[in-house]
Structures are given as C-alpha cells and as structure tokens.
C-alpha cells in the first residue's frame, strides 16, 4: 500500500470508530499505531482501512475494525495485566492487545495461520510481549494461568468452555461471542467474582464457530467457510 494514502485512510477509520462509540483513547491509539495493512493479503491491501472483515485464508477473516475496537474496549485492559487470546488468526487483535497490557498469550488451531502470524509479530513488527502457540483454544493455556483478561474470537454455542472460566483470575474479565447459530450470536462480558461469575450481553455479532483440537492442514474451501464478522446492533 502507498504510504501517502495510509495516513488519511487511517484517520477516517479512527473518526468512524469514535462516532460508533469507541471512546477509550488507549484503544484508539493502539489501532492507530498497529499497521492493519501488514496483516492483510496483497489482493485486499486497498481495503485495509475500510471498516470491514477481510479473508486471510483457511476460511478465516481479519475482524472488522469496529469489532476489534469494541471487544478491546469492553475487555478493559490495564498495562500490568496478563491476557489470553483464543484465536490468533492474522495476529492483528493480538498486536492491538500487546500495546495495552503487560503480556499476551495467543492460541491458534490453524498452524499455517499461526506460523505466518508469529513471523509477522515477532520478526517484522518486533513485538516482544506476545507469545503464540498452536493448540486447542477451548483448553486454554493452563501453564500460564490465571489470566487477568481472556478474549475469545470465535463463537461458543451456549456457554464458555469450563477450562477458560477456570483460568480466569478472580476479578478478571472474559469477552466471548456465544449463540446457537450465526443468526443469533451475541458478545458477552463475563466477570469472575469470589462467589461466581457475572454475565452481561453486549452486542449482536457474527463469528466463526469455536472448535476443539488443532485443525488438519488439508486445504479449506473458503467459499463455504469464510464469513464476515459484523456488529449487527448495539444493545441499548
């Protein structure tokens, strides 16, 4: 992408996010500093700063900037926190989180995506407070638990995986989409208290499903599996 066109496009995106309810200046600053175009395949470079999800391969997408911003804002990340992300994908959301917290641990079930994201994050962008691994995100990362914050970027059907709830620190927050099908998914914020969990419904969304195990490396038919990640309506 021509560097002379990046700045105005990025400014327009930041202004749109502000108008859409993103008020956290730290979140907006992270989005401004992280080059979204670096996470997008060459054929979609001209759409890097459009507010839309884009394909990244393996039937997955890089999330719409508004969804990234909203999920990050609702996670309420502090600079001394340890964060777990389920679903590395392109690495873009993990990069945003890395600018806001002490340490990010991110799990991806698609090894080709993980390898590309790891190279970009560690070698190209030189982000050093971020660790990624291939694995079953539904099992979390018990060796590094507990986590102050957990972000899940794929939709559970009816309830969060028990392992992730167990790995959330007391006082910690999890952001996770849930719903029985793509037409009825909502984003939820779950807060762990001494005596249990509090669950708040935030907004309607569409995410790929949260699946167990490491994915097989067979080619994926993106025409069948790719989908947009879009906010459908904000809860009043």
Legacy VTK file of the C-alpha trace (Angstrom):
# vtk DataFile Version 3.0
C-alpha trace
ASCII
DATASET POLYDATA
POINTS 236 float
0.000 0.000 0.000
1.248 3.504 -0.873
2.370 5.124 2.385
0.996 8.510 1.257
-2.536 7.069 1.226
-2.335 5.226 4.554
-2.479 8.228 6.900
-5.714 9.800 5.602
-7.444 6.400 5.402
-6.376 5.592 8.940
-7.614 8.977 10.184
-11.007 8.404 8.553
-11.240 4.991 10.218
-10.355 6.392 13.657
-13.006 9.113 13.233
-15.599 6.479 12.290
-14.712 4.387 15.341
-15.145 7.447 17.574
-18.578 8.135 16.095
-19.500 4.469 16.627
-18.871 4.597 20.371
-15.161 3.852 20.788
-14.134 6.379 23.450
-11.123 4.652 25.038
-8.132 6.712 23.886
-5.690 3.869 24.621
-7.639 1.526 22.316
-7.830 4.152 19.575
-4.111 4.835 19.988
-3.266 1.132 19.617
-5.362 0.876 16.456
-3.636 3.956 15.076
-0.145 2.554 15.774
-0.627 -1.014 14.506
-0.406 -1.241 10.661
-3.521 -3.226 9.694
-2.260 -3.493 6.108
0.582 -5.745 7.328
-1.955 -8.417 8.330
-3.912 -8.459 5.066
-3.201 -10.440 1.855
-1.887 -8.323 -1.049
-5.098 -8.524 -3.094
-7.043 -6.765 -0.319
-4.467 -4.084 0.563
-6.599 -1.232 -0.788
-9.308 -2.178 1.735
-7.009 -2.319 4.766
-8.601 0.729 6.425
-12.182 0.069 5.433
-14.419 -0.938 8.333
-14.899 -4.488 7.130
-13.711 -8.038 7.732
-11.365 -9.493 5.100
-10.304 -13.068 4.225
-6.891 -14.234 5.457
-7.040 -17.879 4.319
-8.104 -21.184 5.897
-11.695 -19.923 5.892
-10.836 -17.274 8.475
-11.024 -13.486 8.468
-9.293 -10.493 9.980
-12.049 -8.910 12.033
-13.824 -5.690 11.211
-12.021 -2.794 12.944
-15.154 -1.756 14.833
-15.477 -5.257 16.281
-11.788 -5.310 17.251
-12.127 -1.901 18.890
-15.390 -2.727 20.681
-14.155 -6.067 22.035
-10.902 -4.487 23.190
-12.689 -1.572 24.859
-15.129 -3.872 26.655
-12.246 -6.049 27.886
-10.977 -3.090 29.955
-7.300 -3.994 29.668
-4.710 -2.463 32.006
-0.985 -2.113 31.382
0.020 -4.579 34.138
-2.347 -7.347 33.018
-1.728 -10.777 31.514
-4.128 -11.527 28.651
-5.096 -14.776 26.913
-6.450 -14.630 23.364
-8.210 -17.607 21.788
-7.878 -17.447 18.007
-4.700 -15.731 16.798
-5.817 -15.614 13.163
-3.809 -12.949 11.349
-2.341 -11.714 14.638
-3.973 -8.268 14.368
-6.079 -8.449 17.530
-3.126 -9.840 19.478
-0.979 -6.947 18.265
-3.588 -4.437 19.456
-3.743 -6.128 22.869
0.063 -6.147 23.129
0.037 -2.337 23.149
-2.307 -2.249 26.133
-1.119 -4.921 28.573
1.981 -6.490 30.098
1.831 -9.840 28.274
-0.346 -11.554 25.657
-0.624 -15.318 25.164
-2.458 -16.323 21.985
-3.595 -19.762 20.759
-4.436 -20.703 17.151
-5.724 -24.046 15.859
-4.667 -23.437 12.216
-0.913 -23.978 12.060
-0.344 -22.173 8.701
-2.044 -19.048 10.079
-0.077 -19.324 13.318
3.262 -19.565 11.516
2.503 -16.516 9.372
1.270 -14.502 12.360
4.248 -15.491 14.510
6.720 -14.364 11.834
4.919 -11.061 11.316
4.531 -10.277 15.017
7.979 -11.306 16.215
10.282 -10.780 13.215
8.668 -7.965 11.237
6.855 -5.872 13.847
9.197 -6.990 16.656
6.507 -7.246 19.308
8.212 -8.920 22.255
5.486 -9.153 24.911
3.432 -11.626 22.867
3.692 -15.431 22.782
1.731 -17.630 20.372
1.274 -21.391 20.064
-0.716 -23.947 18.100
-3.300 -25.648 20.240
-6.883 -26.288 21.276
-8.138 -22.919 22.424
-11.026 -24.490 24.299
-8.482 -25.886 26.752
-6.810 -22.534 27.292
-3.207 -22.259 28.447
-3.148 -23.763 31.959
0.627 -23.463 32.352
0.304 -19.655 32.241
-2.977 -19.292 34.166
-4.522 -17.396 35.822
-5.212 -14.593 33.343
-6.471 -11.120 34.169
-8.302 -10.963 30.855
-9.393 -13.513 28.245
-10.603 -12.666 24.730
-12.228 -15.332 22.561
-12.511 -14.518 18.852
-14.761 -17.437 17.861
-18.302 -18.223 18.964
-19.213 -20.818 21.594
-22.639 -22.380 21.130
-24.207 -21.959 24.567
-21.617 -21.387 27.280
-17.896 -20.630 27.640
-15.527 -23.611 27.878
-15.091 -24.609 31.506
-11.305 -24.537 31.183
-11.372 -20.870 30.209
-13.633 -19.955 33.119
-11.287 -21.790 35.482
-8.245 -19.956 34.086
-9.785 -16.511 34.597
-8.454 -14.769 37.701
-10.850 -13.545 40.379
-11.798 -10.042 39.313
-10.890 -10.934 35.735
-12.967 -10.360 32.602
-13.640 -12.555 29.583
-15.105 -11.323 26.281
-16.683 -14.115 24.241
-19.285 -14.407 21.459
-21.940 -17.065 22.052
-25.034 -18.313 20.282
-26.597 -21.476 18.829
-26.166 -20.281 15.219
-24.772 -17.397 13.180
-28.094 -15.554 13.201
-28.339 -15.384 16.993
-24.851 -14.718 18.320
-24.151 -12.078 20.939
-20.996 -10.768 22.520
-20.843 -11.333 26.276
-18.668 -9.940 29.035
-18.100 -12.400 31.878
-16.607 -11.175 35.156
-15.321 -13.618 37.754
-16.122 -12.821 41.394
-15.166 -14.628 44.583
-18.547 -16.355 44.630
-19.189 -16.953 40.928
-19.492 -15.337 37.504
-21.460 -12.334 36.252
-22.551 -12.371 32.593
-23.542 -9.276 30.578
-24.854 -9.299 26.995
-23.241 -6.528 24.932
-23.986 -6.616 21.198
-25.047 -8.821 18.319
-22.196 -10.247 16.221
-21.292 -12.939 13.675
-18.215 -15.084 14.282
-16.787 -18.342 13.027
-17.514 -21.205 15.486
-15.249 -22.079 18.397
-13.929 -25.564 17.632
-11.758 -28.064 19.540
-8.441 -29.638 18.566
-5.741 -28.440 16.174
-7.120 -28.124 12.647
-5.987 -30.506 9.932
-3.717 -28.991 7.295
-5.913 -30.015 4.376
-6.947 -27.113 2.080
-10.045 -25.235 3.180
-12.825 -24.248 0.771
-13.164 -20.601 1.751
-16.299 -20.162 -0.324
-18.078 -22.429 2.132
-16.424 -21.488 5.395
-15.443 -17.830 5.184
-17.800 -15.359 6.815
-17.946 -11.741 7.791
-17.541 -10.645 11.378
-20.006 -7.811 11.775
-21.775 -5.947 14.593
-25.478 -6.247 13.812
-26.874 -3.985 16.534
-25.766 -2.463 19.799
-27.729 -3.344 22.893
-29.474 -0.336 24.382
LINES 1 237
236 0 1 2 3 4 5 6 7 8 9 10 11 12 13 14 15 16 17 18 19 20 21 22 23 24 25 26 27 28 29 30 31 32 33 34 35 36 37 38 39 40 41 42 43 44 45 46 47 48 49 50 51 52 53 54 55 56 57 58 59 60 61 62 63 64 65 66 67 68 69 70 71 72 73 74 75 76 77 78 79 80 81 82 83 84 85 86 87 88 89 90 91 92 93 94 95 96 97 98 99 100 101 102 103 104 105 106 107 108 109 110 111 112 113 114 115 116 117 118 119 120 121 122 123 124 125 126 127 128 129 130 131 132 133 134 135 136 137 138 139 140 141 142 143 144 145 146 147 148 149 150 151 152 153 154 155 156 157 158 159 160 161 162 163 164 165 166 167 168 169 170 171 172 173 174 175 176 177 178 179 180 181 182 183 184 185 186 187 188 189 190 191 192 193 194 195 196 197 198 199 200 201 202 203 204 205 206 207 208 209 210 211 212 213 214 215 216 217 218 219 220 221 222 223 224 225 226 227 228 229 230 231 232 233 234 235
